[in-house]
Amino acid sequence: MPYEILDHTADVEIRFYGSSVQELLASFTEAWANLTLFSLKDPSVHIYAGEIPFENYTDMLYRFASFFIEQLEVDNFYINELRSASISSSGTLSYELGGFLFSEVNGYSNIPKAPTYHQIFFDPEKGYGQIIFDL
C-alpha cells in the first residue's frame, strides 16, 4: 500500500510513499479517495487539467491538497485519480485529475475541511510525504 491513513487527535494524517513527484501525488490521491468515501447522486466522469505555481514542495502539497477540497465544496467535483503530474523548471506543478461531477452527496465519511501546515512534508528524494487535514 503506498499510503497510510492515521487518526491524529480530531484530524486525520495521511502518509504517502513513492519514488517520484508523480508517484507521491498518485499515492496521496489514492489515500484521499479511500479516506473520503462518498455516495454521489448523478455522478458523471470528469477530467480536469491545471497548474499550480509554488515556492517549495511544502507549498506545492498544501496548494494541491487545498485544490481537492475546493473542487469538492465549490464545483461538486470529487477527485479520485491522478492521471499525470510533472514539475517545470520554473516551479509549476502541471497535473491532470480524474473524478466525478455530481449533483449532491447522498452519504459520506470523513470530509476534510482544510489541510494544515502542521507536520506537512513532501520529499521525492526520500520517497515520502505527509499531510494532516482538519475534519
N, CA and C atoms as a LAMMPS dump frame, in Angstrom:
ITEM: TIMESTEP
0
ITEM: NUMBER OF ATOMS
405
ITEM: BOX BOUNDS ff ff ff
-5.0000000000000000e+02 5.0000000000000000e+02
-5.0000000000000000e+02 5.0000000000000000e+02
-5.0000000000000000e+02 5.0000000000000000e+02
ITEM: ATOMS id mol type element x y z
1 1 1 N 0.853 -1.175 0
2 1 2 C 0 0 0
3 1 3 C 0.902 1.243 0
4 2 1 N 0.662 2.193 -0.908
5 2 2 C 1.532 3.362 -0.991
6 2 3 C 1.156 4.495 -0.041
7 3 1 N 0.304 4.21 0.934
8 3 2 C -0.103 5.267 1.871
9 3 3 C -0.59 4.668 3.175
10 4 1 N -0.679 5.532 4.182
11 4 2 C -1.269 5.176 5.472
12 4 3 C -2.202 6.313 5.866
13 5 1 N -3.34 5.978 6.439
14 5 2 C -4.271 6.969 6.974
15 5 3 C -4.311 6.75 8.48
16 6 1 N -3.916 7.782 9.237
17 6 2 C -3.792 7.659 10.685
18 6 3 C -4.672 8.68 11.395
19 7 1 N -5.29 8.275 12.482
20 7 2 C -6.009 9.236 13.322
21 7 3 C -4.998 10.189 13.928
22 8 1 N -5.377 11.446 14.01
23 8 2 C -4.482 12.463 14.564
24 8 3 C -5.355 13.426 15.359
25 9 1 N -5.545 13.163 16.623
26 9 2 C -6.479 13.893 17.507
27 9 3 C -7.826 14.014 16.801
28 10 1 N -8.309 15.23 16.511
29 10 2 C -9.593 15.406 15.82
30 10 3 C -9.398 15.508 14.31
31 11 1 N -8.178 15.225 13.867
32 11 2 C -7.834 15.359 12.455
33 11 3 C -7.504 13.985 11.886
34 12 1 N -6.994 14.001 10.655
35 12 2 C -6.507 12.773 10.042
36 12 3 C -5.168 13.084 9.38
37 13 1 N -4.236 12.152 9.515
38 13 2 C -2.922 12.296 8.901
39 13 3 C -2.797 11.283 7.775
40 14 1 N -2.308 11.74 6.64
41 14 2 C -2.047 10.854 5.512
42 14 3 C -0.546 10.836 5.284
43 15 1 N 0.02 9.645 5.293
44 15 2 C 1.42 9.445 4.919
45 15 3 C 1.407 8.697 3.598
46 16 1 N 2.213 9.157 2.66
47 16 2 C 2.194 8.538 1.336
48 16 3 C 3.618 8.382 0.824
49 17 1 N 3.777 7.406 -0.078
50 17 2 C 5.109 6.989 -0.499
51 17 3 C 5.184 6.897 -2.022
52 18 1 N 6.383 7.112 -2.554
53 18 2 C 6.63 6.987 -3.98
54 18 3 C 8.035 7.444 -4.31
55 19 1 N 8.513 7.048 -5.484
56 19 2 C 9.89 7.363 -5.852
57 19 3 C 10.011 8.568 -6.779
58 20 1 N 8.901 9.251 -7.048
59 20 2 C 8.916 10.444 -7.896
60 20 3 C 7.773 11.357 -7.454
61 21 1 N 7.775 12.567 -7.973
62 21 2 C 6.682 13.5 -7.67
63 21 3 C 5.356 12.882 -8.083
64 22 1 N 5.293 12.313 -9.291
65 22 2 C 4.047 11.72 -9.767
66 22 3 C 3.595 10.57 -8.869
67 23 1 N 4.505 9.687 -8.488
68 23 2 C 4.126 8.567 -7.615
69 23 3 C 3.658 9.051 -6.248
70 24 1 N 4.34 10.039 -5.699
71 24 2 C 3.917 10.588 -4.402
72 24 3 C 2.522 11.19 -4.496
73 25 1 N 2.28 11.997 -5.517
74 25 2 C 0.962 12.627 -5.653
75 25 3 C -0.123 11.598 -5.999
76 26 1 N 0.232 10.563 -6.744
77 26 2 C -0.733 9.494 -7.021
78 26 3 C -1.095 8.754 -5.732
79 27 1 N -0.1 8.506 -4.876
80 27 2 C -0.363 7.855 -3.587
81 27 3 C -1.231 8.744 -2.698
82 28 1 N -0.95 10.051 -2.685
83 28 2 C -1.785 10.991 -1.934
84 28 3 C -3.221 10.936 -2.448
85 29 1 N -3.394 10.961 -3.765
86 29 2 C -4.73 10.955 -4.364
87 29 3 C -5.473 9.667 -4.031
88 30 1 N -4.778 8.545 -4.063
89 30 2 C -5.397 7.261 -3.702
90 30 3 C -5.829 7.269 -2.24
91 31 1 N -4.988 7.8 -1.376
92 31 2 C -5.343 7.894 0.049
93 31 3 C -6.566 8.787 0.226
94 32 1 N -6.589 9.936 -0.453
95 32 2 C -7.738 10.855 -0.411
96 32 3 C -9.019 10.121 -0.8
97 33 1 N -8.965 9.374 -1.9
98 33 2 C -10.151 8.661 -2.384
99 33 3 C -10.612 7.603 -1.384
100 34 1 N -9.681 6.976 -0.676
101 34 2 C -10.061 5.964 0.306
102 34 3 C -10.463 6.563 1.647
103 35 1 N -10.024 7.769 1.919
104 35 2 C -10.431 8.469 3.141
105 35 3 C -11.84 9.028 2.996
106 36 1 N -12.119 9.615 1.855
107 36 2 C -13.375 10.315 1.615
108 36 3 C -14.337 9.402 0.858
109 37 1 N -15.059 8.601 1.573
110 37 2 C -15.986 7.67 0.944
111 37 3 C -17.341 8.35 0.744
112 38 1 N -17.724 8.5 -0.51
113 38 2 C -18.938 9.236 -0.843
114 38 3 C -19.941 8.371 -1.578
115 39 1 N -21.212 8.662 -1.364
116 39 2 C -22.294 8.162 -2.194
117 39 3 C -22.832 9.382 -2.935
118 40 1 N -22.582 9.438 -4.244
119 40 2 C -22.896 10.622 -5.038
120 40 3 C -24.164 10.432 -5.851
121 41 1 N -24.937 11.506 -5.988
122 41 2 C -26.137 11.492 -6.822
123 41 3 C -25.768 12.007 -8.21
124 42 1 N -26.157 11.275 -9.236
125 42 2 C -25.945 11.64 -10.639
126 42 3 C -24.481 11.891 -10.994
127 43 1 N -23.555 10.995 -10.626
128 43 2 C -22.147 11.257 -10.959
129 43 3 C -21.864 11.076 -12.446
130 44 1 N -21.004 11.909 -12.981
131 44 2 C -20.527 11.755 -14.349
132 44 3 C -19.011 11.925 -14.341
133 45 1 N -18.33 11.14 -15.157
134 45 2 C -16.874 11.162 -15.207
135 45 3 C -16.406 12.533 -15.702
136 46 1 N -15.364 13.03 -15.071
137 46 2 C -14.839 14.35 -15.429
138 46 3 C -13.317 14.32 -15.314
139 47 1 N -12.655 15.05 -16.201
140 47 2 C -11.196 15.179 -16.174
141 47 3 C -10.885 16.667 -16.077
142 48 1 N -9.919 16.993 -15.241
143 48 2 C -9.542 18.396 -15.052
144 48 3 C -8.027 18.507 -15.124
145 49 1 N -7.549 19.432 -15.948
146 49 2 C -6.12 19.694 -16.045
147 49 3 C -5.858 21.11 -15.553
148 50 1 N -4.745 21.291 -14.865
149 50 2 C -4.425 22.618 -14.36
150 50 3 C -2.976 22.728 -13.96
151 51 1 N -2.653 23.893 -13.426
152 51 2 C -1.296 24.164 -12.976
153 51 3 C -1.34 24.887 -11.636
154 52 1 N -0.34 24.625 -10.822
155 52 2 C -0.199 25.302 -9.531
156 52 3 C 1.231 25.833 -9.441
157 53 1 N 1.397 27.155 -9.39
158 53 2 C 2.738 27.681 -9.117
159 53 3 C 3.044 27.485 -7.631
160 54 1 N 4.303 27.236 -7.31
161 54 2 C 4.642 27.013 -5.905
162 54 3 C 6.05 27.504 -5.618
163 55 1 N 6.315 27.718 -4.329
164 55 2 C 7.623 28.203 -3.887
165 55 3 C 8.554 27.065 -3.464
166 56 1 N 7.982 26.01 -2.874
167 56 2 C 8.755 24.852 -2.439
168 56 3 C 7.802 23.664 -2.362
169 57 1 N 8.32 22.494 -2.064
170 57 2 C 7.478 21.293 -2.038
171 57 3 C 6.364 21.368 -0.991
172 58 1 N 6.642 21.976 0.138
173 58 2 C 5.61 22.128 1.166
174 58 3 C 4.454 22.968 0.634
175 59 1 N 4.778 24.068 0.009
176 59 2 C 3.773 24.945 -0.587
177 59 3 C 2.988 24.209 -1.678
178 60 1 N 3.687 23.431 -2.507
179 60 2 C 3.029 22.683 -3.574
180 60 3 C 2.002 21.701 -3.008
181 61 1 N 2.413 20.911 -2.001
182 61 2 C 1.499 19.931 -1.42
183 61 3 C 0.305 20.613 -0.775
184 62 1 N 0.543 21.694 -0.054
185 62 2 C -0.553 22.409 0.584
186 62 3 C -1.552 22.926 -0.461
187 63 1 N -1.067 23.52 -1.527
188 63 2 C -1.95 24.041 -2.581
189 63 3 C -2.674 22.921 -3.312
190 64 1 N -1.965 21.829 -3.578
191 64 2 C -2.566 20.683 -4.265
192 64 3 C -3.689 20.092 -3.413
193 65 1 N -3.442 19.877 -2.137
194 65 2 C -4.46 19.319 -1.234
195 65 3 C -5.632 20.287 -1.069
196 66 1 N -5.355 21.563 -0.994
197 66 2 C -6.425 22.576 -0.888
198 66 3 C -7.322 22.547 -2.118
199 67 1 N -6.713 22.291 -3.277
200 67 2 C -7.487 22.228 -4.52
201 67 3 C -8.517 21.1 -4.466
202 68 1 N -8.173 19.958 -3.87
203 68 2 C -9.111 18.841 -3.766
204 68 3 C -10.359 19.269 -2.991
205 69 1 N -10.151 19.979 -1.894
206 69 2 C -11.269 20.423 -1.067
207 69 3 C -12.079 21.491 -1.79
208 70 1 N -11.404 22.43 -2.42
209 70 2 C -12.085 23.486 -3.174
210 70 3 C -12.975 22.888 -4.27
211 71 1 N -12.443 21.928 -5.007
212 71 2 C -13.23 21.315 -6.074
213 71 3 C -14.446 20.574 -5.527
214 72 1 N -14.279 19.917 -4.407
215 72 2 C -15.383 19.191 -3.788
216 72 3 C -16.471 20.149 -3.304
217 73 1 N -16.067 21.197 -2.594
218 73 2 C -17.035 22.104 -1.975
219 73 3 C -17.632 23.115 -2.941
220 74 1 N -16.846 23.607 -3.88
221 74 2 C -17.302 24.695 -4.749
222 74 3 C -17.865 24.182 -6.071
223 75 1 N -17.171 23.219 -6.685
224 75 2 C -17.544 22.794 -8.033
225 75 3 C -18.178 21.408 -8.109
226 76 1 N -18.446 20.781 -6.957
227 76 2 C -19.032 19.435 -6.944
228 76 3 C -18.247 18.475 -7.827
229 77 1 N -16.929 18.527 -7.684
230 77 2 C -16.042 17.624 -8.406
231 77 3 C -15.273 16.812 -7.37
232 78 1 N -15.539 15.519 -7.326
233 78 2 C -14.871 14.598 -6.408
234 78 3 C -13.702 13.955 -7.144
235 79 1 N -12.484 14.286 -6.736
236 79 2 C -11.269 13.787 -7.366
237 79 3 C -10.913 12.424 -6.772
238 80 1 N -10.669 11.45 -7.653
239 80 2 C -10.26 10.14 -7.156
240 80 3 C -9.112 9.514 -7.941
241 81 1 N -8.522 10.287 -8.872
242 81 2 C -7.44 9.722 -9.68
243 81 3 C -6.487 10.822 -10.141
244 82 1 N -5.206 10.575 -9.99
245 82 2 C -4.19 11.424 -10.603
246 82 3 C -3.8 10.76 -11.908
247 83 1 N -4.045 11.43 -13.008
248 83 2 C -3.723 10.877 -14.32
249 83 3 C -2.298 11.224 -14.743
250 84 1 N -1.836 12.414 -14.364
251 84 2 C -0.45 12.8 -14.659
252 84 3 C -0.048 13.961 -13.763
253 85 1 N 1.258 14.095 -13.564
254 85 2 C 1.808 15.219 -12.796
255 85 3 C 3.257 15.416 -13.203
256 86 1 N 3.635 16.68 -13.353
257 86 2 C 5.028 16.998 -13.65
258 86 3 C 5.328 18.394 -13.13
259 87 1 N 6.603 18.623 -12.874
260 87 2 C 7.043 19.918 -12.363
261 87 3 C 7.957 20.557 -13.395
262 88 1 N 7.664 21.819 -13.719
263 88 2 C 8.513 22.548 -14.659
264 88 3 C 9.695 23.159 -13.92
265 89 1 N 10.683 23.568 -14.666
266 89 2 C 11.862 24.187 -14.064
267 89 3 C 11.537 25.531 -13.414
268 90 1 N 10.405 26.126 -13.79
269 90 2 C 10.021 27.421 -13.216
270 90 3 C 9.229 27.281 -11.919
271 91 1 N 9.052 26.061 -11.415
272 91 2 C 8.335 25.868 -10.158
273 91 3 C 6.831 25.868 -10.319
274 92 1 N 6.349 25.134 -11.311
275 92 2 C 4.916 24.989 -11.535
276 92 3 C 4.587 23.505 -11.626
277 93 1 N 3.582 23.078 -10.877
278 93 2 C 3.075 21.716 -10.96
279 93 3 C 1.97 21.69 -12.012
280 94 1 N 2.14 20.872 -13.036
281 94 2 C 1.092 20.642 -14.031
282 94 3 C 0.492 19.273 -13.726
283 95 1 N -0.827 19.174 -13.799
284 95 2 C -1.47 17.918 -13.436
285 95 3 C -2.737 17.704 -14.248
286 96 1 N -3.15 16.44 -14.292
287 96 2 C -4.438 16.064 -14.848
288 96 3 C -5.078 15.113 -13.848
289 97 1 N -6.28 15.438 -13.44
290 97 2 C -7.006 14.676 -12.424
291 97 3 C -8.289 14.109 -13.006
292 98 1 N -8.678 12.949 -12.516
293 98 2 C -9.945 12.351 -12.892
294 98 3 C -10.845 12.249 -11.679
295 99 1 N -12.141 12.202 -11.938
296 99 2 C -13.093 12.071 -10.845
297 99 3 C -14.509 12.168 -11.345
298 100 1 N -15.403 12.631 -10.48
299 100 2 C -16.822 12.671 -10.798
300 100 3 C -17.421 14.03 -10.479
301 101 1 N -18.156 14.571 -11.429
302 101 2 C -19.038 15.696 -11.15
303 101 3 C -20.321 15.094 -10.602
304 102 1 N -20.961 15.77 -9.663
305 102 2 C -22.16 15.216 -9.056
306 102 3 C -23.124 16.334 -8.701
307 103 1 N -24.394 15.96 -8.517
308 103 2 C -25.401 16.963 -8.162
309 103 3 C -25.507 17.135 -6.653
310 104 1 N -25.314 16.054 -5.903
311 104 2 C -25.3 16.154 -4.442
312 104 3 C -24.685 14.894 -3.85
313 105 1 N -24.276 15.003 -2.599
314 105 2 C -23.733 13.861 -1.865
315 105 3 C -24.867 13.243 -1.062
316 106 1 N -25.107 11.948 -1.253
317 106 2 C -26.161 11.258 -0.514
318 106 3 C -25.664 10.705 0.814
319 107 1 N -24.41 10.347 0.873
320 107 2 C -23.816 9.81 2.087
321 107 3 C -22.321 9.969 2.018
322 108 1 N -21.686 10.059 3.164
323 108 2 C -20.245 10.273 3.15
324 108 3 C -19.614 9.831 4.462
325 109 1 N -18.307 9.751 4.399
326 109 2 C -17.496 9.509 5.584
327 109 3 C -16.237 10.346 5.44
328 110 1 N -15.885 11.074 6.485
329 110 2 C -14.628 11.829 6.524
330 110 3 C -14.492 12.885 5.423
331 111 1 N -15.13 14.001 5.59
332 111 2 C -14.922 15.106 4.659
333 111 3 C -13.891 16.052 5.265
334 112 1 N -12.69 16.079 4.698
335 112 2 C -11.691 17.029 5.195
336 112 3 C -12.128 18.465 4.926
337 113 1 N -11.881 19.336 5.892
338 113 2 C -12.264 20.741 5.738
339 113 3 C -11.106 21.596 5.262
340 114 1 N -9.878 21.246 5.65
341 114 2 C -8.708 22.036 5.249
342 114 3 C -7.438 21.269 5.569
343 115 1 N -6.419 21.404 4.702
344 115 2 C -5.113 20.87 5.072
345 115 3 C -4.45 21.826 6.056
346 116 1 N -3.505 21.323 6.812
347 116 2 C -2.779 22.185 7.744
348 116 3 C -1.298 22.192 7.365
349 117 1 N -0.59 23.209 7.814
350 117 2 C 0.856 23.242 7.634
351 117 3 C 1.569 22.469 8.74
352 118 1 N 0.817 22.042 9.759
353 118 2 C 1.391 21.308 10.881
354 118 3 C 1.915 19.96 10.393
355 119 1 N 3.181 19.706 10.533
356 119 2 C 3.84 18.446 10.175
357 119 3 C 3.72 18.083 8.696
358 120 1 N 3.528 19.058 7.825
359 120 2 C 3.455 18.783 6.39
360 120 3 C 4.862 18.485 5.874
361 121 1 N 4.961 17.52 4.949
362 121 2 C 6.264 17.122 4.443
363 121 3 C 6.084 16.514 3.056
364 122 1 N 7.011 16.817 2.143
365 122 2 C 6.986 16.253 0.789
366 122 3 C 8.414 16.231 0.273
367 123 1 N 8.956 15.044 0.022
368 123 2 C 10.336 14.942 -0.45
369 123 3 C 10.476 13.747 -1.394
370 124 1 N 10.519 13.995 -2.718
371 124 2 C 10.673 12.891 -3.671
372 124 3 C 11.985 12.117 -3.491
373 125 1 N 13.035 12.782 -3.044
374 125 2 C 14.306 12.082 -2.842
375 125 3 C 14.217 11.066 -1.707
376 126 1 N 13.446 11.37 -0.683
377 126 2 C 13.245 10.426 0.425
378 126 3 C 12.067 9.487 0.162
379 127 1 N 11.267 9.795 -0.883
380 127 2 C 10.146 8.939 -1.244
381 127 3 C 8.999 8.959 -0.253
382 128 1 N 8.81 10.13 0.374
383 128 2 C 7.835 10.183 1.467
384 128 3 C 7.172 11.554 1.518
385 129 1 N 5.917 11.551 1.883
386 129 2 C 5.192 12.796 2.139
387 129 3 C 4.144 12.562 3.208
388 130 1 N 3.701 13.638 3.824
389 130 2 C 2.608 13.53 4.795
390 130 3 C 1.882 14.854 4.875
391 131 1 N 0.619 14.772 5.235
392 131 2 C -0.202 15.963 5.419
393 131 3 C -1.296 15.649 6.433
394 132 1 N -1.698 16.636 7.182
395 132 2 C -2.786 16.499 8.161
396 132 3 C -3.948 17.362 7.684
397 133 1 N -5.158 16.789 7.739
398 133 2 C -6.377 17.507 7.392
399 133 3 C -7.233 17.72 8.633
400 134 1 N -7.823 18.897 8.747
401 134 2 C -8.882 19.115 9.731
402 134 3 C -10.132 18.395 9.234
403 135 1 N -10.788 17.679 10.114
404 135 2 C -12.044 17.003 9.73
405 135 3 C -13.226 17.775 10.263
